[in-house]
Amino acid sequence: MAFETDSISPETLIANAKRVLPGGSFGNMPAEVMIRSGKGARVFDESGHEYVDYLLGSGPMFIGHAHPDVTAAVEEQLPLGTTFFANNRHGIKLAEMICEAMPCADQVRFVCSGTEADLYAMRAVRAFRKRDKILKFEGGYHGMSDYALMSLAPKRPGNFPRAVPDSAGIPKSVQDEMLIAAFNDIGMVEGLIVENKDELAGVIVEPFQRLIPPQPGFLQALRRITAEHGIPLIFDEVVTGFRFSYGGAQQYYGVTPDLCTLGKIVGGGYALAAVAGRTDIMKHFDKLAVADEDFLFQIGTLSGNPVAAVAGIATLKVLKQPGAYEKVFATGRTLMTALRDLLTNAGLPAQVIGEPPLFDVVFTREPIRDYRDSLKGDKAMATRFNALLRQKGIMKGESKYYVSLAHTQEDIDWTIAAWTDAIAQMKM
Ligand SMILES: Cc1ncc(COP(=O)(O)O)c(C=O)c1O
């Protein structure tokens, strides 16, 4: 089928974008990056260039673009209707699959984005605990709500636990509702929890913060301390859910939170995200299960829509097949090892951090355990490396290689060749 826009040249598209979009883009990538199509682990831009894709739509396309099972499921659903604002069989099935997969999940509430899921998870623990404050970690990303944008990426980090807003337009009062700790610093977290336990509603954490793995024992200690004080622990698994294992980071690291948030992969590339967790917290979404003042009012036009639900179900079915995670991890390990070797042989001050399904290079030899450590990476070098790689057919975001089940040996070879060339140029 031909679209009306098919005949517009890339140059005109960019000019049009610059006219009608602030900054000329949707806000995620530079205006000049315009992707026309994707298939498997490859994407094609509007000028016809082909890329091995490690952006993967910022993570959702874990089984590859336009996967035939997902496409078939969506095509089957489309003539039956797109959204109903009511329960549908596919959303119920997907909720059952989430409860089966995620150790913490007794029940599920669907929303449309990770931002919403995190916002409602924080609200749910406030409703449950009848307290206001949330402890989050500096550098931890939990979407774009006022609360989540506290100390996400402060240019000038403040004194712990004082929150620093990362955006204009956030009421000053929000600063007082958040406590900020350093990731992987269990001493600091314990101190803050003990000191503030009577005001704390919950703790939210990315179990794998951006690219930084938890130090051995950190998540276990966080679980123990929060449980001791009856403070709910939320794992933001928008990225790690169904990526680190079928049971997410909670299964991968062996630590079960009270609530988790899911997004990206669980919607198979469509607008769907979720809060999932313990029944006694989730019951606050149920008007009849709690007193009037404890009810958490939450509705959403597209919540649990059947198109996203069938895409999510089809995606999870692919991931359930034997060997799926072994393949992703093998691909990731091969890539990480190759990149490490190339950087070491070139004598560049760099390290590869992360886990096989999600990693990147940071241009420093200093150990990276928290947000402040990550600032030690040379940003200019990273930007240059990424720009060279884009020219050599590697599509990625600023700071992440998302690995997929669809990446093949050919993609790995293409990537290593691009790294080799780019690193040679970096040395010049
Ligand atoms: C850990 C984490 N939480 C929340 C979000 C927000 O999700 P969304 O972009 O769907 O709002 C993201 C997005 O990248 C994320 O990485």
The ligand as an SDF file (V2000), in Angstrom:
LIG
                    3D

 16 16  0  0  0  0  0  0  0  0999 V2000
   13.6560    2.0490   33.6000 C   0  0  0  0  0  0  0  0  0  0  0  0
   12.6240    2.8440   32.8490 C   0  0  0  0  0  0  0  0  0  0  0  0
   11.5020    3.2020   33.4900 N   0  0  0  0  0  0  0  0  0  0  0  0
   10.5430    3.9100   32.8680 C   0  0  0  0  0  0  0  0  0  0  0  0
   10.6650    4.2930   31.5630 C   0  0  0  0  0  0  0  0  0  0  0  0
    9.5980    5.1100   30.9060 C   0  0  0  0  0  0  0  0  0  0  0  0
    8.9150    4.3510   29.9640 O   0  0  0  0  0  0  0  0  0  0  0  0
    8.0950    5.0590   28.7980 P   0  0  0  0  0  0  0  0  0  0  0  0
    9.0940    5.6630   27.8580 O   0  0  0  0  0  0  0  0  0  0  0  0
    7.2840    3.9490   28.2060 O   0  0  0  0  0  0  0  0  0  0  0  0
    7.2330    6.0860   29.4520 O   0  0  0  0  0  0  0  0  0  0  0  0
   11.8130    3.9290   30.8540 C   0  0  0  0  0  0  0  0  0  0  0  0
   11.9770    4.3280   29.4390 C   0  0  0  0  0  0  0  0  0  0  0  0
   12.9890    4.1240   28.8240 O   0  0  0  0  0  0  0  0  0  0  0  0
   12.8270    3.2010   31.5220 C   0  0  0  0  0  0  0  0  0  0  0  0
   13.9730    2.8950   30.9000 O   0  0  0  0  0  0  0  0  0  0  0  0
  1  2  1  0
  2  3  1  0
  2 15  2  0
  3  4  2  0
  4  5  1  0
  5  6  1  0
  5 12  2  0
  6  7  1  0
  7  8  1  0
  8  9  2  0
  8 10  1  0
  8 11  1  0
 12 13  1  0
 12 15  1  0
 13 14  2  0
 15 16  1  0
M  END
$$$$
